[in-house]
Amino acid sequence: MSIPEYSNRLRVAYAQELLRETRFDMERVAEQSGFSSTRQLRRAWKSVHKTPPREARLHSQAGVASTRSIHKA
């Protein structure tokens, strides 16, 4: 693995964490994770994941909703 590829994987991993843990929009996620644009983030994301970034957020929200329903019982 080359250094740029490793760097992109780290930035994509951080972007994934931001999508799961925050309500930042894609522009803010891209900026915070070191990408110059959302387009650059999406390109790097595509090289690592089969699903688009929004899926990470959707799965995160579904997990939070199911956790909340468990705690209410």
Secondary structure, 3 states (H helix, E strand, C coil): CCHHHHHHHHHHHHHHHHHHHCCCCHHHHHHHCCCCCHHHHHHHHHHHCCCCHHHHHHHHHHHHHHHHHHHHC
